[in-house]
Amino acid sequence: MAGGWSRDGAVGEQIEASINDELARLKARRAPVGESLTHCAECEEPIPEARRRALPGVKLCIDCVTERDRRAAPRGGINRRGSKDSQLK
């Protein structure tokens, strides 16, 4: 059922596209692979053995990962495809 000027199924398509975008974003942020570093690639502090065992392929210490995540660019909201509803807010 479409509302206004949208075609039938447009709302479902928008929801599906949003879900696919989020899944693609999460897949791009995969766990590290390969051999873990003994020292952080950014600050050169030692990476604890427990962290290296828990996350094979880890390259950054906890402090650097936390800082990187804090600086991460904010992503758009749920209704970010320029629909009529998002323009009315």
N, CA, C and O atoms as CSV, one atom per row, in Angstrom:
chain,resi,resn,atom,element,x,y,z
A,1,MET,N,N,0.845,-1.176,0.000
A,1,MET,CA,C,0.000,0.000,0.000
A,1,MET,C,C,0.892,1.241,0.000
A,1,MET,O,O,1.735,1.413,0.880
A,2,ALA,N,N,0.699,2.073,-0.967
A,2,ALA,CA,C,1.485,3.294,-1.073
A,2,ALA,C,C,0.680,4.467,-0.537
A,2,ALA,O,O,-0.551,4.442,-0.519
A,3,GLY,N,N,1.390,5.486,-0.106
A,3,GLY,CA,C,0.710,6.679,0.380
A,3,GLY,C,C,1.162,7.893,-0.407
A,3,GLY,O,O,2.336,7.996,-0.765
A,4,GLY,N,N,0.257,8.806,-0.679
A,4,GLY,CA,C,0.638,10.020,-1.405
A,4,GLY,C,C,1.005,9.716,-2.836
A,4,GLY,O,O,0.262,9.033,-3.541
A,5,TRP,N,N,2.167,10.228,-3.281
A,5,TRP,CA,C,2.598,10.038,-4.664
A,5,TRP,C,C,3.529,8.851,-4.845
A,5,TRP,O,O,3.996,8.609,-5.958
A,6,SER,N,N,3.802,8.129,-3.822
A,6,SER,CA,C,4.731,7.004,-3.958
A,6,SER,C,C,4.030,5.800,-4.576
A,6,SER,O,O,2.816,5.639,-4.451
A,7,ARG,N,N,4.801,4.973,-5.233
A,7,ARG,CA,C,4.243,3.784,-5.874
A,7,ARG,C,C,4.084,2.676,-4.847
A,7,ARG,O,O,4.639,2.749,-3.750
A,8,ASP,N,N,3.339,1.668,-5.200
A,8,ASP,CA,C,3.157,0.526,-4.308
A,8,ASP,C,C,4.507,-0.119,-4.009
A,8,ASP,O,O,5.313,-0.336,-4.914
A,9,GLY,N,N,4.744,-0.417,-2.758
A,9,GLY,CA,C,5.973,-1.082,-2.349
A,9,GLY,C,C,7.142,-0.154,-2.091
A,9,GLY,O,O,8.222,-0.621,-1.728
A,10,ALA,N,N,6.960,1.161,-2.270
A,10,ALA,CA,C,8.075,2.100,-2.101
A,10,ALA,C,C,8.573,2.131,-0.657
A,10,ALA,O,O,9.778,2.213,-0.419
A,11,VAL,N,N,7.673,2.068,0.286
A,11,VAL,CA,C,8.068,2.100,1.694
A,11,VAL,C,C,8.872,0.851,2.040
A,11,VAL,O,O,9.896,0.932,2.719
A,12,GLY,N,N,8.407,-0.297,1.575
A,12,GLY,CA,C,9.131,-1.542,1.813
A,12,GLY,C,C,10.507,-1.532,1.184
A,12,GLY,O,O,11.473,-2.018,1.773
A,13,GLU,N,N,10.596,-0.975,-0.023
A,13,GLU,CA,C,11.894,-0.870,-0.696
A,13,GLU,C,C,12.846,0.025,0.089
A,13,GLU,O,O,14.036,-0.271,0.198
A,14,GLN,N,N,12.324,1.111,0.630
A,14,GLN,CA,C,13.168,2.023,1.403
A,14,GLN,C,C,13.667,1.344,2.678
A,14,GLN,O,O,14.833,1.492,3.045
A,15,ILE,N,N,12.798,0.608,3.345
A,15,ILE,CA,C,13.196,-0.113,4.554
A,15,ILE,C,C,14.253,-1.156,4.214
A,15,ILE,O,O,15.257,-1.280,4.914
A,16,GLU,N,N,14.024,-1.904,3.139
A,16,GLU,CA,C,14.979,-2.929,2.726
A,16,GLU,C,C,16.333,-2.311,2.354
A,16,GLU,O,O,17.381,-2.862,2.692
A,17,ALA,N,N,16.311,-1.182,1.665
A,17,ALA,CA,C,17.559,-0.503,1.294
A,17,ALA,C,C,18.306,-0.038,2.533
A,17,ALA,O,O,19.531,-0.143,2.588
A,18,SER,N,N,17.591,0.475,3.530
A,18,SER,CA,C,18.234,0.919,4.772
A,18,SER,C,C,18.880,-0.257,5.499
A,18,SER,O,O,19.989,-0.143,6.023
A,19,ILE,N,N,18.182,-1.378,5.525
A,19,ILE,CA,C,18.726,-2.577,6.175
A,19,ILE,C,C,19.963,-3.055,5.435
A,19,ILE,O,O,20.966,-3.400,6.061
A,20,ASN,N,N,19.903,-3.080,4.104
A,20,ASN,CA,C,21.059,-3.522,3.316
A,20,ASN,C,C,22.252,-2.592,3.500
A,20,ASN,O,O,23.392,-3.052,3.563
A,21,ASP,N,N,22.001,-1.291,3.587
A,21,ASP,CA,C,23.084,-0.330,3.831
A,21,ASP,C,C,23.763,-0.600,5.170
A,21,ASP,O,O,24.991,-0.580,5.264
A,22,GLU,N,N,22.968,-0.850,6.198
A,22,GLU,CA,C,23.513,-1.100,7.531
A,22,GLU,C,C,24.290,-2.414,7.562
A,22,GLU,O,O,25.356,-2.487,8.173
A,23,LEU,N,N,23.768,-3.453,6.908
A,23,LEU,CA,C,24.482,-4.728,6.848
A,23,LEU,C,C,25.811,-4.579,6.117
A,23,LEU,O,O,26.814,-5.156,6.538
A,24,ALA,N,N,25.830,-3.818,5.035
A,24,ALA,CA,C,27.072,-3.584,4.302
A,24,ALA,C,C,28.082,-2.842,5.169
A,24,ALA,O,O,29.276,-3.140,5.127
A,25,ARG,N,N,27.605,-1.871,5.958
A,25,ARG,CA,C,28.489,-1.126,6.847
A,25,ARG,C,C,29.098,-2.044,7.903
A,25,ARG,O,O,30.285,-1.946,8.213
A,26,LEU,N,N,28.271,-2.938,8.454
A,26,LEU,CA,C,28.767,-3.854,9.473
A,26,LEU,C,C,29.742,-4.878,8.892
A,26,LEU,O,O,30.729,-5.229,9.538
A,27,LYS,N,N,29.471,-5.357,7.679
A,27,LYS,CA,C,30.382,-6.317,7.050
A,27,LYS,C,C,31.722,-5.673,6.738
A,27,LYS,O,O,32.758,-6.334,6.804
A,28,ALA,N,N,31.712,-4.393,6.398
A,28,ALA,CA,C,32.956,-3.692,6.093
A,28,ALA,C,C,33.818,-3.539,7.340
A,28,ALA,O,O,35.034,-3.371,7.247
A,29,ARG,N,N,33.192,-3.597,8.485
A,29,ARG,CA,C,33.909,-3.445,9.752
A,29,ARG,C,C,34.195,-4.814,10.376
A,29,ARG,O,O,33.979,-5.020,11.570
A,30,ARG,N,N,34.671,-5.724,9.572
A,30,ARG,CA,C,34.964,-7.085,10.010
A,30,ARG,C,C,36.066,-7.111,11.056
A,30,ARG,O,O,36.804,-6.145,11.249
A,31,ALA,N,N,36.146,-8.239,11.714
A,31,ALA,CA,C,37.208,-8.444,12.693
A,31,ALA,C,C,38.545,-8.519,11.961
A,31,ALA,O,O,38.592,-8.943,10.806
A,32,PRO,N,N,39.612,-8.119,12.607
A,32,PRO,CA,C,40.929,-8.180,11.960
A,32,PRO,C,C,41.316,-9.625,11.652
A,32,PRO,O,O,40.878,-10.557,12.328
A,33,VAL,N,N,42.135,-9.793,10.632
A,33,VAL,CA,C,42.614,-11.123,10.260
A,33,VAL,C,C,44.141,-11.087,10.190
A,33,VAL,O,O,44.751,-10.019,10.134
A,34,GLY,N,N,44.737,-12.264,10.194
A,34,GLY,CA,C,46.190,-12.351,10.110
A,34,GLY,C,C,46.822,-12.451,11.485
A,34,GLY,O,O,46.161,-12.749,12.480
A,35,GLU,N,N,48.092,-12.200,11.510
A,35,GLU,CA,C,48.838,-12.303,12.765
A,35,GLU,C,C,48.722,-11.011,13.569
A,35,GLU,O,O,48.821,-9.912,13.023
A,36,SER,N,N,48.512,-11.160,14.861
A,36,SER,CA,C,48.416,-10.000,15.742
A,36,SER,C,C,49.780,-9.345,15.904
A,36,SER,O,O,50.817,-10.008,15.875
A,37,LEU,N,N,49.755,-8.036,16.073
A,37,LEU,CA,C,50.984,-7.307,16.367
A,37,LEU,C,C,51.242,-7.356,17.869
A,37,LEU,O,O,50.302,-7.425,18.661
A,38,THR,N,N,52.496,-7.322,18.258
A,38,THR,CA,C,52.822,-7.293,19.681
A,38,THR,C,C,52.756,-5.875,20.226
A,38,THR,O,O,52.584,-5.671,21.427
A,39,HIS,N,N,52.896,-4.881,19.323
A,39,HIS,CA,C,52.824,-3.477,19.724
A,39,HIS,C,C,51.828,-2.750,18.823
A,39,HIS,O,O,51.687,-3.087,17.648
A,40,CYS,N,N,51.152,-1.771,19.367
A,40,CYS,CA,C,50.126,-1.012,18.658
A,40,CYS,C,C,50.724,-0.334,17.411
A,40,CYS,O,O,51.831,0.203,17.450
A,41,ALA,N,N,49.969,-0.372,16.319
A,41,ALA,CA,C,50.425,0.225,15.062
A,41,ALA,C,C,50.420,1.753,15.121
A,41,ALA,O,O,51.099,2.397,14.321
A,42,GLU,N,N,49.674,2.340,16.046
A,42,GLU,CA,C,49.611,3.800,16.134
A,42,GLU,C,C,50.512,4.377,17.219
A,42,GLU,O,O,51.293,5.291,16.955
A,43,CYS,N,N,50.411,3.853,18.436
A,43,CYS,CA,C,51.152,4.461,19.553
A,43,CYS,C,C,52.361,3.638,19.994
A,43,CYS,O,O,53.147,4.091,20.825
A,44,GLU,N,N,52.515,2.434,19.445
A,44,GLU,CA,C,53.632,1.540,19.727
A,44,GLU,C,C,53.686,1.029,21.169
A,44,GLU,O,O,54.722,0.537,21.618
A,45,GLU,N,N,52.575,1.147,21.889
A,45,GLU,CA,C,52.484,0.550,23.228
A,45,GLU,C,C,52.275,-0.957,23.070
A,45,GLU,O,O,51.689,-1.388,22.077
A,46,PRO,N,N,52.740,-1.767,24.024
A,46,PRO,CA,C,52.529,-3.214,23.928
A,46,PRO,C,C,51.035,-3.566,23.968
A,46,PRO,O,O,50.262,-2.973,24.720
A,47,ILE,N,N,50.653,-4.534,23.150
A,47,ILE,CA,C,49.286,-5.052,23.167
A,47,ILE,C,C,49.291,-6.272,24.073
A,47,ILE,O,O,50.074,-7.195,23.849
A,48,PRO,N,N,48.430,-6.302,25.099
A,48,PRO,CA,C,48.424,-7.432,26.037
A,48,PRO,C,C,48.172,-8.773,25.325
A,48,PRO,O,O,47.421,-8.852,24.353
A,49,GLU,N,N,48.813,-9.798,25.834
A,49,GLU,CA,C,48.683,-11.148,25.264
A,49,GLU,C,C,47.223,-11.600,25.228
A,49,GLU,O,O,46.788,-12.218,24.257
A,50,ALA,N,N,46.472,-11.295,26.277
A,50,ALA,CA,C,45.067,-11.708,26.321
A,50,ALA,C,C,44.274,-11.085,25.161
A,50,ALA,O,O,43.415,-11.744,24.576
A,51,ARG,N,N,44.556,-9.842,24.836
A,51,ARG,CA,C,43.867,-9.184,23.709
A,51,ARG,C,C,44.272,-9.831,22.386
A,51,ARG,O,O,43.436,-10.021,21.503
A,52,ARG,N,N,45.541,-10.164,22.251
A,52,ARG,CA,C,46.010,-10.795,21.011
A,52,ARG,C,C,45.411,-12.180,20.823
A,52,ARG,O,O,45.150,-12.591,19.693
A,53,ARG,N,N,45.189,-12.910,21.923
A,53,ARG,CA,C,44.547,-14.228,21.820
A,53,ARG,C,C,43.060,-14.088,21.524
A,53,ARG,O,O,42.503,-14.866,20.749
A,54,ALA,N,N,42.419,-13.102,22.135
A,54,ALA,CA,C,40.973,-12.921,21.961
A,54,ALA,C,C,40.617,-12.424,20.555
A,54,ALA,O,O,39.581,-12.800,20.008
A,55,LEU,N,N,41.474,-11.581,19.974
A,55,LEU,CA,C,41.223,-11.010,18.646
A,55,LEU,C,C,42.410,-11.281,17.728
A,55,LEU,O,O,43.283,-10.426,17.577
A,56,PRO,N,N,42.452,-12.449,17.120
A,56,PRO,CA,C,43.568,-12.721,16.208
A,56,PRO,C,C,43.624,-11.661,15.106
A,56,PRO,O,O,42.607,-11.332,14.496
A,57,GLY,N,N,44.796,-11.144,14.865
A,57,GLY,CA,C,44.967,-10.128,13.840
A,57,GLY,C,C,44.837,-8.707,14.343
A,57,GLY,O,O,44.832,-7.769,13.546
A,58,VAL,N,N,44.732,-8.528,15.655
A,58,VAL,CA,C,44.560,-7.193,16.218
A,58,VAL,C,C,45.814,-6.351,15.960
A,58,VAL,O,O,46.941,-6.830,16.080
A,59,LYS,N,N,45.584,-5.084,15.603
A,59,LYS,CA,C,46.701,-4.195,15.264
A,59,LYS,C,C,46.802,-2.988,16.195
A,59,LYS,O,O,47.841,-2.330,16.245
A,60,LEU,N,N,45.721,-2.693,16.938
A,60,LEU,CA,C,45.693,-1.501,17.787
A,60,LEU,C,C,45.418,-1.875,19.239
A,60,LEU,O,O,44.752,-2.869,19.529
A,61,CYS,N,N,45.948,-1.056,20.139
A,61,CYS,CA,C,45.662,-1.245,21.561
A,61,CYS,C,C,44.242,-0.734,21.856
A,61,CYS,O,O,43.615,-0.099,21.008
A,62,ILE,N,N,43.760,-1.012,23.034
A,62,ILE,CA,C,42.396,-0.625,23.397
A,62,ILE,C,C,42.218,0.889,23.373
A,62,ILE,O,O,41.192,1.382,22.905
A,63,ASP,N,N,43.201,1.628,23.871
A,63,ASP,CA,C,43.100,3.097,23.888
A,63,ASP,C,C,42.973,3.658,22.475
A,63,ASP,O,O,42.150,4.541,22.234
A,64,CYS,N,N,43.777,3.157,21.539
A,64,CYS,CA,C,43.732,3.674,20.165
A,64,CYS,C,C,42.433,3.287,19.459
A,64,CYS,O,O,41.887,4.080,18.692
A,65,VAL,N,N,41.937,2.082,19.709
A,65,VAL,CA,C,40.661,1.669,19.120
A,65,VAL,C,C,39.535,2.538,19.665
A,65,VAL,O,O,38.660,2.965,18.912
A,66,THR,N,N,39.551,2.800,20.964
A,66,THR,CA,C,38.526,3.642,21.580
A,66,THR,C,C,38.547,5.041,20.984
A,66,THR,O,O,37.498,5.604,20.671
A,67,GLU,N,N,39.732,5.595,20.830
A,67,GLU,CA,C,39.854,6.936,20.248
A,67,GLU,C,C,39.397,6.952,18.789
A,67,GLU,O,O,38.728,7.894,18.363
A,68,ARG,N,N,39.750,5.925,18.025
A,68,ARG,CA,C,39.326,5.839,16.622
A,68,ARG,C,C,37.809,5.750,16.521
A,68,ARG,O,O,37.202,6.402,15.672
A,69,ASP,N,N,37.197,4.949,17.381
A,69,ASP,CA,C,35.737,4.824,17.363
A,69,ASP,C,C,35.064,6.128,17.763
A,69,ASP,O,O,33.999,6.462,17.243
A,70,ARG,N,N,35.668,6.857,18.671
A,70,ARG,CA,C,35.116,8.141,19.099
A,70,ARG,C,C,35.149,9.157,17.956
A,70,ARG,O,O,34.252,9.991,17.834
A,71,ARG,N,N,36.186,9.084,17.121
A,71,ARG,CA,C,36.322,10.011,15.993
A,71,ARG,C,C,35.526,9.587,14.774
A,71,ARG,O,O,35.441,10.342,13.805
A,72,ALA,N,N,34.946,8.408,14.795
A,72,ALA,CA,C,34.233,7.886,13.620
A,72,ALA,C,C,33.138,8.859,13.184
A,72,ALA,O,O,32.453,9.462,14.010
A,73,ALA,N,N,32.998,8.991,11.901
A,73,ALA,CA,C,31.994,9.909,11.349
A,73,ALA,C,C,30.595,9.411,11.692
A,73,ALA,O,O,30.305,8.223,11.546
A,74,PRO,N,N,29.737,10.303,12.141
A,74,PRO,CA,C,28.373,9.880,12.435
A,74,PRO,C,C,27.660,9.486,11.145
A,74,PRO,O,O,27.844,10.110,10.100
A,75,ARG,N,N,26.862,8.460,11.238
A,75,ARG,CA,C,26.122,8.035,10.052
A,75,ARG,C,C,24.720,8.620,10.099
A,75,ARG,O,O,24.261,9.093,11.139
A,76,GLY,N,N,24.062,8.581,8.977
A,76,GLY,CA,C,22.738,9.175,8.865
A,76,GLY,C,C,21.713,8.465,9.709
A,76,GLY,O,O,21.960,7.383,10.243
A,77,GLY,N,N,20.572,9.081,9.821
A,77,GLY,CA,C,19.482,8.503,10.586
A,77,GLY,C,C,18.767,7.410,9.826
A,77,GLY,O,O,19.210,6.986,8.759
A,78,ILE,N,N,17.680,6.966,10.369
A,78,ILE,CA,C,16.928,5.871,9.778
A,78,ILE,C,C,16.353,6.260,8.420
A,78,ILE,O,O,16.386,5.465,7.481
A,79,ASN,N,N,15.836,7.460,8.313
A,79,ASN,CA,C,15.144,7.887,7.104
A,79,ASN,C,C,16.037,8.833,6.306
A,79,ASN,O,O,15.737,10.021,6.192
A,80,ARG,N,N,17.140,8.309,5.750
A,80,ARG,CA,C,18.146,9.163,5.151
A,80,ARG,C,C,18.135,9.175,3.628
A,80,ARG,O,O,19.091,9.655,3.019
A,81,ARG,N,N,17.109,8.677,3.009
A,81,ARG,CA,C,17.084,8.603,1.556
A,81,ARG,C,C,16.320,9.765,0.914
A,81,ARG,O,O,15.979,9.693,-0.266
A,82,GLY,N,N,16.052,10.811,1.655
A,82,GLY,CA,C,15.405,11.983,1.081
A,82,GLY,C,C,13.929,11.781,0.839
A,82,GLY,O,O,13.375,12.368,-0.090
A,83,SER,N,N,13.276,10.966,1.646
A,83,SER,CA,C,11.843,10.771,1.439
A,83,SER,C,C,11.072,12.004,1.882
A,83,SER,O,O,11.612,12.884,2.553
A,84,LYS,N,N,9.835,12.054,1.507
A,84,LYS,CA,C,8.983,13.182,1.840
A,84,LYS,C,C,8.913,13.374,3.365
A,84,LYS,O,O,8.937,14.505,3.850
A,85,ASP,N,N,8.827,12.271,4.113
A,85,ASP,CA,C,8.734,12.366,5.574
A,85,ASP,C,C,9.960,13.056,6.166
A,85,ASP,O,O,9.826,13.880,7.071
A,86,SER,N,N,11.151,12.731,5.667
A,86,SER,CA,C,12.359,13.325,6.246
A,86,SER,C,C,12.458,14.800,5.908
A,86,SER,O,O,13.082,15.557,6.652
A,87,GLN,N,N,11.858,15.228,4.804
A,87,GLN,CA,C,11.897,16.628,4.407
A,87,GLN,C,C,10.913,17.492,5.202
A,87,GLN,O,O,11.076,18.710,5.290
A,88,LEU,N,N,9.906,16.860,5.773
A,88,LEU,CA,C,8.888,17.595,6.512
A,88,LEU,C,C,9.292,17.874,7.951
A,88,LEU,O,O,8.681,18.719,8.606
A,89,LYS,N,N,10.302,17.187,8.455
A,89,LYS,CA,C,10.674,17.339,9.873
A,89,LYS,C,C,11.388,18.602,10.138
A,89,LYS,O,O,11.764,18.871,11.279
